[in-house]
Amino acid sequence: MSKMSPRPRRAGLLSSEALDRSRVLDTLVNNLQGMAYRCLNDQHWKMIFVSEGARELCGYGSAELVEGRAATWEELTWPEDRQRVRAVIQESVRSGRRFGVQYRIRTASGELRWVHERGVAVADEQGEIVVEGFIEDISAQRATLEALEQAELRYRHIFEHASEGIFQTTADGRYLAANPALARIYGYDSAAELVRDLSDIGHRLYVDPGRREQFHRLMASQGEVVNFEAEVYRRDGLRIWISENAHLVRGPQGEFLCYEGTVQDISERRHYQQQLERQANHDQLTGLPNRVLLGDRLEQGILRARRLGFYMTLVFIDLDNFKFINDSLGHASGDELLKEIAQRLQGCLRASDTVARLGGDEFVVLLNDHYRVSTVITVLRTLLQEIARPVNLLGRDFQVGGSLGVALYPNDGDDAQTLLKHADVAMYAAKERGRNTFQFFTSALNRVAEERLSFETAMRQALERGEFSVHYQPKVDHRRKIVGVEALARWFDPQLGSVGPDRFIPIAEETGLIGALTLQVMREAFDAARQWNRGRSVPLRMAVNLSPRLFLSGEIVMQVAQLLQEIGLPPEQVELEITETVFLEDSARAVTILKQFKELGVALAMDDFGTGYSSLGYLRHYPLDIIKLDRSLVTDLEREEEVAMIARAAISLGKSLRKTVVAEGVENAAQFDFLRYQGCDEFQGYLLSRPVPRATLSQLLEAGGDYFPVTADDTDPSV
């Protein structure tokens, strides 16, 4: 018996170990995030065993689900999903393979949840088929997945329907993805075709492969490119300009994945910008450099002459007898003469020299790299000979001459302004000598300077005596209703007679008298505006011109504010006009002053728009409210289709940037109708009214004459 005694003890130990394992298993199962189960493979999926996770999953305790005491699992399964779930389970029963299925359930509280069930069909102790498995709540994962799918759908919609090209490329220039807009920009029928066909972007796409290298350098240093402009080839070989905004995409470990970004076709904008730049830098009639480009060439020439030790020669040319031909044969013949002379002057010069047209019949020639005056004289004689050759106009030969004034750097001045001034003085001396000759500037040529001094003295005295007056030119809307007025200075001197602003304004600028003159004009204009706007439901805006020098003086904002307060005129009834020169001279200071004026509340207008070097940039970045089309765009739009196109584009640009567009110099109904049809907001010119004294305009406004059907004023245009 003693040998048999260990057996019952061992059996007891085994029973104890099995019990422990059962308790451990129960603990594990009941603490899972989800529900373990065994159910019959019957119509209602009657539960035989359910773990404690059931309550958290569906709101019913395990005892409530076993035998379907509170609800069967079929009842909890969303009706629309039952058939699909049953089909999956029955397939598992037939095949003996594990199954997995996602579906919805309705919890005890009525909440709809997504669950994931995994299980397998097995035979129980009696050989009956039962299903054992595990069900977990995946509502959060499903919500995240659906959000991702919605985001992907939205992104795909944007990607497919965006007006901008969207892309992803490898570093070596192979497209990973492209949208339909990019395909259209590059001339492909589809994005898939573009991705297949276009590789090696640097050489196949960019006209200048160096731009792609610059793209890589910017990406390497900054991780992005902004408004990166380049000329590229379309599939059909045409060249277009694009603007790219792109950034570098890296993976979680910082590894390079791709470049991605957007592309815009800016060909039309570039073309328009080039037109404006050419118009800003070249004379429209002759194609020669204009005053702006001449200034740049002058500065370059001075620097070169200073560095190399050569002379730089500035020749001021004024044509003799041009006015007679222009007046007798008409402007068209005068224009033909100017174009012919321009070509002849160009033919006399080397590539390193420059001939520019300042306006009217005035030309300037720059001769670089001469070290002897004798060689300069040879060129001057050639210029005179070419100018003097007959020109055929309307079937007849006409002859003009030229008066040439010459100033040398460094002898006659060491800056552009001085050289131009001295060459101009010498040119007038050449005219006095009998014309069709040249004259070098000398210290003996003081008469012109003395006359200038006399003029300045008269101007100072006129300011002190209050002899300057202010005339007002109305501005009207498309209905010809007065909406504003521009104040214009006028001067009548007992000895000099009527002196035009084109004569006294430049001298006022140079002498510093412009400040006192402008303050007089503003004081009178603000007082007139206060009088006219008293009782008006819609007040008139009073426009006053500010010269670049005065604008940049630093005191003008305070002076305007003091005048407004003193006179009692609201700032919003005032419009200040400036030209782009203020930006060319000191861009940063100009921006500061513009912002101060905006804080004051006055409106800001850019005058002479369409002829400036960078007017597009000013419109985009500076707080301007109004643009005034340059008079040349209005005057020439009937004769030159290109000018009409530029005027149309300028109006469209201004409107798209929410600027008020004003046309000045409107002289006939055809111009008015064209500009009105193109969307111009306001109009100013002799068609509507010449500048008139305050009393005249006051009478008109007091009589209710807010509308201008036609102009009947026969005032001298020089007024």
C-alpha positions in Angstrom: 0.0 0.0 0.0 2.9 2.3 0.9 4.1 2.1 -2.7 0.8 3.2 -4.1 0.3 6.2 -1.9 2.0 8.9 -4.1 -0.5 8.5 -7.0 -3.5 10.3 -5.3 -1.2 13.1 -4.2 0.1 13.6 -7.8 -3.5 13.6 -9.2 -4.4 16.3 -6.6 -1.5 18.4 -7.7 -2.5 18.1 -11.4 -6.0 19.1 -10.5 -4.7 22.2 -8.7 -2.5 23.2 -11.6 -5.4 22.9 -14.0 -7.5 25.1 -11.8 -4.8 27.7 -11.6 -4.4 27.7 -15.4 -8.2 28.1 -15.7 -8.2 31.1 -13.4 -5.3 32.7 -15.3 -7.1 32.1 -18.6 -10.3 33.6 -17.2 -8.4 36.7 -16.0 -6.8 37.2 -19.3 -10.0 36.8 -21.4 -12.1 39.0 -19.1 -9.5 41.8 -19.2 -9.2 42.0 -23.0 -10.4 45.1 -24.8 -13.3 43.3 -26.5 -15.5 40.3 -26.1 -14.5 36.6 -26.4 -17.4 34.3 -27.1 -18.7 30.9 -28.1 -22.0 30.7 -29.9 -24.2 28.2 -31.6 -24.2 28.2 -35.4 -28.0 28.8 -35.3 -30.4 31.4 -36.6 -29.8 33.8 -33.7 -26.2 33.2 -32.9 -27.2 32.2 -29.4 -24.3 32.8 -27.0 -23.0 29.9 -24.9 -20.0 31.8 -23.4 -19.3 35.5 -23.3 -16.4 37.3 -21.6 -16.7 40.2 -19.2 -15.7 42.6 -22.0 -19.2 42.4 -23.4 -20.6 45.2 -21.2 -18.0 47.7 -22.5 -18.5 46.5 -26.1 -22.3 46.5 -26.4 -23.7 47.6 -23.0 -25.0 44.1 -22.0 -23.3 42.0 -19.3 -22.2 38.5 -20.1 -25.0 36.9 -18.2 -27.5 39.0 -20.2 -26.1 37.8 -23.5 -25.8 34.0 -22.7 -28.8 32.1 -23.9 -30.1 35.5 -25.4 -31.6 36.4 -22.0 -31.6 40.2 -22.8 -30.8 40.1 -26.5 -29.3 37.8 -29.1 -26.3 38.8 -31.0 -28.3 38.7 -34.2 -30.6 41.4 -32.8 -27.6 43.6 -31.9 -26.2 43.2 -35.4 -27.2 46.1 -37.7 -30.0 44.7 -40.0 -28.3 45.8 -43.2 -25.1 43.9 -42.2 -26.6 40.6 -41.0 -26.8 38.8 -44.3 -23.2 39.7 -45.1 -21.9 38.6 -41.7 -23.8 35.3 -41.8 -22.4 34.6 -45.3 -18.8 35.1 -44.0 -19.4 32.8 -41.0 -21.1 30.1 -43.0 -18.2 30.1 -45.5 -15.9 29.6 -42.5 -18.0 26.7 -41.3 -17.9 25.0 -44.7 -14.2 25.6 -45.3 -12.9 25.2 -41.8 -10.8 28.4 -42.2 -10.7 31.3 -39.9 -12.8 34.3 -40.7 -12.7 38.1 -40.1 -15.5 40.6 -40.8 -16.3 44.2 -40.0 -19.9 45.3 -39.3 -22.1 47.5 -37.2 -24.0 46.8 -34.0 -26.5 48.7 -32.0 -25.6 48.9 -28.3 -28.0 48.7 -25.3 -28.0 52.5 -25.2 -28.9 52.7 -28.9 -25.4 53.8 -30.0 -24.2 52.6 -33.4 -20.7 51.1 -33.3 -18.3 49.4 -35.8 -16.8 46.1 -34.6 -14.3 43.7 -36.0 -15.1 40.0 -35.4 -12.5 37.2 -35.9 -13.2 33.6 -35.3 -13.4 30.0 -36.4 -16.0 27.2 -36.5 -15.1 24.1 -34.3 -16.8 21.0 -33.0 -17.7 21.1 -29.3 -17.5 18.2 -26.8 -20.7 16.7 -28.2 -19.5 17.1 -31.8 -21.9 20.1 -32.5 -20.5 22.9 -34.7 -20.0 26.1 -32.7 -18.3 29.4 -33.4 -15.6 30.7 -31.2 -14.1 34.1 -31.7 -13.3 37.6 -30.5 -15.2 40.9 -31.2 -13.6 44.3 -30.7 -14.8 47.9 -31.1 -13.2 49.6 -34.1 -15.4 52.7 -34.2 -12.5 55.1 -33.6 -10.4 53.4 -36.3 -13.3 53.5 -38.8 -13.9 57.2 -38.1 -10.2 57.9 -38.7 -10.2 55.9 -41.8 -13.3 57.6 -43.1 -11.8 61.0 -42.3 -8.7 60.1 -44.3 -10.8 58.8 -47.2 -12.8 62.1 -47.2 -9.6 64.1 -47.0 -8.2 62.1 -49.9 -11.4 62.6 -51.9 -11.2 66.3 -51.3 -7.5 66.5 -52.2 -8.1 64.4 -55.3 -10.9 66.8 -56.3 -8.7 69.8 -55.8 -5.8 68.1 -57.6 -7.9 67.1 -60.6 -9.8 70.4 -60.9 -7.3 73.0 -59.8 -6.6 75.8 -62.3 -2.9 75.7 -61.3 -0.6 72.9 -62.3 0.3 70.6 -59.4 3.2 68.2 -59.5 5.6 65.9 -57.7 9.0 65.2 -59.2 12.2 63.4 -58.3 15.5 65.2 -57.8 16.7 64.1 -61.2 13.7 65.6 -63.0 11.2 62.8 -63.4 7.5 63.4 -62.7 5.9 61.2 -60.1 2.5 62.9 -60.3 0.9 65.7 -62.3 -2.7 67.1 -62.5 -4.6 67.9 -65.7 -3.9 71.6 -65.4 -0.2 71.0 -65.6 -0.7 68.8 -68.6 -2.6 71.6 -70.3 0.0 74.2 -69.5 2.7 72.0 -71.0 0.6 71.0 -74.0 -0.2 67.4 -73.2 -3.5 65.7 -73.6 -3.5 64.1 -70.2 -1.5 64.0 -67.0 -0.6 60.4 -67.5 0.9 61.2 -70.9 3.0 64.0 -69.3 4.3 61.7 -66.6 5.2 59.0 -69.2 6.8 61.3 -71.7 8.5 64.2 -69.8 11.7 63.3 -68.1 15.0 65.1 -67.5 13.2 68.4 -66.8 16.4 70.4 -66.6 17.2 69.9 -70.3 13.8 69.0 -71.9 11.7 71.6 -70.1 13.7 74.6 -69.2 14.9 76.9 -72.1 17.9 77.8 -69.9 19.1 74.7 -68.0 20.8 77.0 -65.6 17.4 77.9 -64.2 16.9 74.3 -63.1 20.3 74.4 -61.4 19.2 77.6 -59.6 16.0 75.7 -58.6 18.2 73.0 -57.0 20.4 75.5 -55.2 17.4 77.3 -53.7 15.9 74.0 -52.6 19.2 73.0 -51.0 19.6 76.3 -49.1 16.0 77.2 -48.3 13.9 74.1 -48.8 11.5 76.0 -51.1 11.1 78.3 -54.1 8.6 81.1 -54.2 7.4 82.7 -57.4 10.3 81.1 -59.3 10.0 82.3 -62.9 11.5 80.5 -65.8 10.9 80.1 -69.6 10.0 76.6 -70.6 9.2 74.6 -73.7 5.7 73.3 -74.3 5.3 69.9 -76.0 4.7 71.6 -79.3 7.9 73.6 -79.0 6.4 76.9 -78.1 8.0 78.8 -75.3 6.0 80.0 -72.3 6.8 81.6 -69.0 5.9 79.9 -65.8 6.0 80.7 -62.1 6.7 77.9 -59.6 6.0 77.6 -55.9 7.4 74.4 -54.6 9.0 72.8 -51.5 11.1 69.8 -50.7 9.4 66.8 -49.1 11.3 64.6 -46.6 10.4 61.3 -45.0 10.3 60.6 -41.2 14.0 60.0 -41.1 14.8 63.2 -43.0 15.4 61.4 -46.3 14.5 63.2 -49.5 11.2 62.0 -51.0 10.3 64.5 -53.8 9.7 68.0 -54.8 6.1 69.1 -54.9 4.4 72.4 -55.8 2.4 74.4 -58.2 2.9 76.0 -61.6 1.2 79.0 -63.2 1.4 80.0 -66.8 2.4 83.7 -66.6 3.2 84.2 -70.3 0.5 86.9 -70.7 1.6 88.7 -67.6 5.2 88.6 -68.7 4.3 89.9 -72.2 2.3 92.8 -70.7 5.1 93.5 -68.2 7.7 93.5 -71.0 5.4 95.9 -73.0 5.2 98.2 -70.0 9.0 98.0 -69.4 9.7 98.7 -73.0 7.3 101.6 -72.9 8.9 102.8 -69.7 12.4 102.6 -71.2 11.9 103.3 -74.9 10.3 106.1 -76.9 7.1 104.7 -78.5 7.5 106.6 -81.8 11.2 105.9 -82.6 12.0 102.9 -80.5 15.0 104.7 -79.0 15.9 104.7 -75.3 13.9 107.4 -73.5 14.8 109.7 -70.6 14.6 106.8 -68.0 16.9 104.5 -69.9 19.2 107.4 -70.8 19.6 108.2 -67.1 20.8 104.6 -66.6 23.2 104.7 -69.6 24.5 108.1 -68.4 25.4 106.6 -64.9 27.0 103.6 -66.5 29.0 105.8 -68.9 30.3 108.0 -66.1 31.4 105.0 -64.1 33.2 103.6 -67.1 34.9 106.8 -68.0 36.0 107.3 -64.5 37.4 103.8 -64.3 39.2 103.8 -67.7 40.2 107.5 -67.8 38.4 108.3 -71.1 36.1 111.1 -72.0 32.4 110.6 -72.0 30.7 113.0 -74.3 27.0 114.1 -74.0 25.5 115.7 -77.1 22.2 117.5 -76.8 20.5 117.7 -80.2 17.6 119.9 -81.1 16.3 119.8 -84.6 16.1 123.1 -86.5 12.9 123.9 -88.5 11.0 120.9 -87.1 8.2 123.0 -85.8 7.6 124.5 -89.2 7.4 121.0 -90.8 5.2 119.6 -88.1 2.8 122.5 -88.1 2.5 122.8 -91.9 2.5 119.1 -92.9 0.8 117.7 -89.8 1.8 115.4 -86.9 2.0 112.3 -89.1 4.7 113.8 -91.2 6.4 115.2 -88.2 6.5 111.7 -86.7 7.9 110.3 -89.9 10.7 112.9 -89.8 11.6 112.0 -86.2 11.7 108.3 -87.1 14.0 108.9 -90.0 16.3 111.1 -88.0 16.4 108.5 -85.3 17.6 105.9 -87.7 20.2 108.2 -89.2 21.6 109.0 -85.7 21.8 105.3 -84.9 23.7 104.7 -88.1 26.4 107.1 -87.0 27.2 105.4 -83.7 29.1 102.4 -82.4 27.4 99.7 -80.4 28.9 101.1 -77.2 27.3 104.5 -77.8 23.7 105.5 -77.1 21.1 107.8 -78.8 18.0 108.6 -76.9 14.9 110.7 -77.5 13.9 113.0 -74.7 10.7 114.1 -76.3 9.5 116.4 -79.1 12.5 117.0 -81.4 15.1 116.6 -78.7 17.7 113.8 -78.9 20.7 113.0 -76.7 23.8 111.1 -77.9 26.3 109.5 -75.5 29.8 108.8 -76.9 31.9 106.5 -74.8 35.6 105.7 -74.7 37.1 108.8 -76.6 40.4 110.0 -75.4 40.8 112.9 -77.9 38.4 115.8 -78.5 39.3 115.6 -82.2 37.7 112.2 -82.6 34.5 113.6 -80.9 34.5 116.5 -83.4 34.6 114.0 -86.2 31.5 112.3 -84.9 29.7 115.6 -84.4 30.3 116.6 -88.0 29.0 113.2 -89.2 25.9 113.7 -87.1 25.3 117.1 -88.6 25.7 115.8 -92.1 23.2 113.0 -91.6 20.7 115.3 -90.0 21.0 117.8 -92.9 20.3 115.2 -95.6 16.9 115.8 -97.2 13.9 113.8 -96.0 11.1 112.9 -98.3 7.7 113.7 -96.9 4.5 113.5 -98.8 6.5 113.3 -102.1 8.6 116.3 -101.4 12.1 116.7 -100.0 12.5 118.7 -96.8 15.7 119.7 -95.1 16.2 120.2 -91.4 19.3 121.0 -89.4 20.5 120.3 -85.9 21.8 122.4 -83.1 24.2 120.3 -81.0 25.3 121.2 -77.5 28.3 119.2 -76.2 29.4 118.6 -72.6 32.4 116.4 -71.7 32.9 114.3 -68.6 34.8 115.1 -66.4 35.6 118.6 -67.7 32.0 120.0 -67.7 30.5 118.0 -64.9 30.9 114.9 -62.9 27.2 113.8 -62.7 24.4 113.2 -65.1 22.3 116.2 -64.2 25.1 118.7 -64.5 26.2 117.2 -67.9 22.7 117.4 -69.3 22.2 120.9 -68.0 25.5 122.1 -69.5 24.9 120.3 -72.8 21.5 122.0 -72.9 23.1 125.4 -72.3 25.6 124.7 -75.1 22.8 123.6 -77.5 21.0 127.0 -77.1 24.3 128.7 -77.8 24.6 126.7 -81.0 21.1 127.9 -82.0 22.1 131.5 -81.4 25.2 131.0 -83.5 23.1 130.3 -86.6 21.9 126.7 -86.1 23.1 123.5 -87.9 26.3 123.6 -85.9 27.7 122.3 -82.6 28.9 124.2 -79.5 31.0 122.8 -76.7 30.1 124.0 -73.2 32.3 126.8 -71.8 32.3 129.0 -68.8 31.5 131.9 -71.0 28.0 130.5 -71.6 26.5 132.3 -68.6 23.7 134.1 -70.3 21.3 131.2 -70.1 22.2 130.7 -66.4 21.5 134.4 -65.8 18.1 134.2 -67.4 17.4 131.2 -65.3 18.4 133.1 -62.2 16.1 136.0 -63.2 13.3 133.5 -63.7 13.8 132.1 -60.2 13.8 135.5 -58.7 10.5 136.4 -60.4 9.1 133.1 -59.2 10.1 133.8 -55.6 8.5 137.2 -55.7 5.3 135.8 -57.2 5.1 133.3 -54.3 5.6 136.1 -51.8 3.0 138.3 -53.5 0.5 135.5 -54.0 0.4 135.8 -57.7 0.0 132.1 -58.2 -3.6 131.0 -58.7 -5.4 127.7 -58.7 -7.5 126.4 -61.5 -9.7 123.3 -61.2 -10.3 120.6 -63.7 -13.4 118.4 -63.0 -13.3 114.6 -63.1 -16.5 112.7 -64.0 -17.8 109.2 -63.9 -19.2 107.2 -66.8 -22.4 109.2 -66.6 -20.4 112.4 -67.0 -21.3 113.4 -63.4 -18.7 115.3 -61.5 -17.1 113.1 -58.8 -13.9 115.0 -58.2 -11.7 117.9 -59.0 -7.9 118.3 -59.7 -6.2 121.4 -58.4 -3.7 122.9 -60.9 -1.3 125.8 -60.2 -1.3 128.7 -62.7 1.0 131.7 -62.9 0.6 135.0 -64.8 3.5 137.4 -64.5 3.2 141.0 -65.7 6.5 140.8 -67.5 6.7 137.1 -68.5 3.0 136.7 -69.2 1.3 133.3 -68.7 3.9 130.9 -67.5 3.1 127.2 -68.0 3.5 124.7 -65.3 5.9 122.7 -67.5 8.3 125.6 -67.1 7.9 126.7 -63.5 7.3 123.3 -61.8 10.7 121.8 -62.7 12.5 125.0 -61.5 10.4 125.0 -58.3 11.6 121.4 -57.8 15.2 122.2 -58.3 15.2 125.4 -56.2 13.2 124.1 -53.3 10.3 126.4 -53.9 8.0 123.5 -54.6 7.1 123.2 -50.9 5.8 126.7 -50.6 4.0 126.6 -53.9 2.3 123.3 -53.1 1.2 124.5 -49.7 -0.4 127.5 -51.3 -2.2 125.3 -53.8 -3.4 122.9 -51.1 -4.6 125.7 -48.8 -6.7 127.2 -51.6 -7.9 123.8 -52.9 -8.9 122.4 -49.5 -10.9 125.6 -48.8 -12.6 125.3 -52.1 -13.4 121.6 -51.5 -14.9 122.5 -48.0 -17.1 125.2 -49.7 -18.3 122.9 -52.5 -18.9 119.9 -50.3 -21.0 121.8 -47.8 -24.4 120.2 -48.0 -23.5 117.7 -50.8 -24.7 114.1 -50.1 -21.7 112.7 -52.0 -18.7 115.0 -51.5 -16.3 115.8 -54.3 -12.7 114.5 -53.9 -10.0 117.2 -54.3 -6.9 115.9 -56.0 -3.5 117.7 -55.5 -0.2 116.7 -57.1 2.8 116.1 -54.9 6.2 116.4 -56.6 8.7 113.5 -55.8 11.0 115.9 -53.9 8.3 117.3 -51.8 6.8 113.8 -51.1 10.1 112.5 -49.9 10.9 115.6 -47.8 9.5 113.9 -44.6 7.4 116.9 -43.5 4.6 116.7 -46.0 2.4 114.3 -44.0 2.4 116.6 -41.0 1.8 119.6 -43.2 -1.2 118.0 -44.9 -2.7 116.9 -41.6 -2.3 120.4 -40.1 -4.0 122.0 -43.2 -6.9 119.6 -43.1 -7.4 120.3 -39.4 -7.0 124.1 -39.8 -9.5 124.3 -42.7 -11.9 121.6 -41.4 -11.8 119.3 -44.4 -12.3 115.5 -43.8 -9.2 113.6 -45.0 -11.4 111.2 -47.1 -12.3 114.1 -49.4 -8.7 114.5 -50.4 -6.7 112.6 -53.1 -2.9 113.0 -53.4 -1.3 112.2 -56.7 2.3 111.0 -57.0 4.4 109.5 -59.8 6.6 106.4 -59.8 9.7 108.7 -59.4 9.2 108.6 -55.7 9.8 104.8 -55.7 12.8 105.0 -57.9 14.5 107.6 -55.7 13.9 106.0 -52.3 11.5 103.1 -52.3 11.7 102.3 -48.5 11.0 105.9 -47.5 8.2 106.1 -50.0 6.5 103.1 -48.5 6.7 104.6 -45.0 5.2 107.9 -46.2 2.4 106.2 -48.1 1.5 104.2 -44.9 1.4 107.5 -42.9 -0.9 109.1 -45.5 -3.2 106.0 -45.4 -3.3 106.3 -41.6 -4.3 109.9 -42.0 -7.2 108.8 -44.2 -6.4 110.5 -47.6 -6.7 108.6 -50.9 -3.5 107.9 -52.9 -3.2 107.9 -56.7 -0.4 107.0 -59.0 -0.2 109.4 -61.9 1.1 108.6 -65.4 0.4 104.8 -65.0 1.4 102.7 -68.0 4.7 104.4 -68.7 6.6 103.6 -65.5 9.4 101.1 -65.1 7.8 98.9 -62.4 4.2 100.1 -62.1 3.0 96.4 -61.7 5.1 96.0 -58.6 3.9 99.3 -57.1 0.3 98.3 -57.6 0.8 95.0 -55.9 2.9 96.0 -52.9 2.1 99.7 -52.1 -1.1 101.1 -50.6 -2.4 102.9 -53.7 -6.1 103.5 -54.2 -6.2 105.0 -57.7 -4.3 104.8 -60.9 -4.4 107.5 -63.6 -3.7 106.3 -67.1 -0.9 108.2 -68.7 -2.1 110.8 -71.2 -0.1 109.1 -74.0 -2.3 105.9 -73.6 -5.4 108.0 -74.1 -4.1 110.3 -76.9 -2.7 107.5 -79.0 -5.3 104.7 -78.5 -7.2 105.8 -81.6 -4.2 105.7 -83.9 -2.2 102.7 -82.6 -3.8 99.4 -81.9 -0.9 98.4 -79.6 -1.6 101.5 -77.4 -5.3 100.6 -77.3 -4.3 97.1 -76.2 -2.0 98.4 -73.5 -4.7 100.8 -72.3 -7.3 98.0 -72.2 -4.8 95.7 -70.3 -4.0 98.5 -67.8 -7.6 99.2 -67.1 -8.2 95.4 -66.6 -5.2 95.2 -64.3 -6.4 98.1 -62.2 -9.9 96.7 -61.9 -8.6 93.2 -60.9 -6.6 94.8 -58.2 -9.6 96.8 -57.0 -8.1 100.2 -57.9 -10.1 103.1 -59.2 -9.0 103.8 -62.8 -8.9 107.3 -64.0 -8.2 108.4 -67.6 -6.7 111.9 -68.1 -6.3 113.7 -71.4 -9.7 112.7 -72.8 -10.2 115.0 -75.7 -12.9 113.5 -77.8 -16.0 111.3 -77.5 -14.4 108.3 -79.2 -11.8 108.2 -76.5 -14.4 108.6 -73.8 -16.6 105.8 -75.2 -13.7 103.4 -75.6 -12.4 103.9 -72.1 -15.9 103.8 -70.6 -16.6 100.5 -72.4 -13.3 99.0 -71.1 -14.5 99.8 -67.5 -12.6 103.0 -66.7 -14.1 104.6 -63.6 -13.4 108.3 -64.0 -12.5 110.7 -66.8 -10.7 114.0 -67.1 -9.8 116.1 -70.1 -10.7 118.9 -72.5 -13.7 117.0 -73.8 -15.4 117.5 -70.4 -13.8 120.7 -69.1 -10.6 122.6 -69.2 -9.1 123.8 -65.9 -11.2 126.8 -64.7 -11.0 129.3 -61.9 -12.7 128.6 -58.6 -15.5 131.1 -59.2 -16.4 129.6 -62.5 -16.7 126.1 -61.1 -18.5 127.4 -58.0 -21.2 129.0 -60.3 -21.6 125.7 -62.2 -22.0 123.6 -59.0 -24.3 126.1 -57.4 -26.5 126.0 -60.5 -26.7 122.2 -60.2 -24.5 121.6 -63.2 -23.0 118.3 -62.0 -23.2 116.8 -65.5 -21.1 117.5 -68.6 -22.8 116.7 -71.9 -20.1 118.4 -74.0 -17.5 121.0 -73.4 -18.3 124.5 -74.7 -15.4 126.2 -73.0 -13.1 127.8 -75.5 -10.5 128.7 -73.0 -6.9 128.6 -74.2 -5.6 125.0 -73.9 -2.4 126.4 -72.3 -4.5 127.6 -69.3 
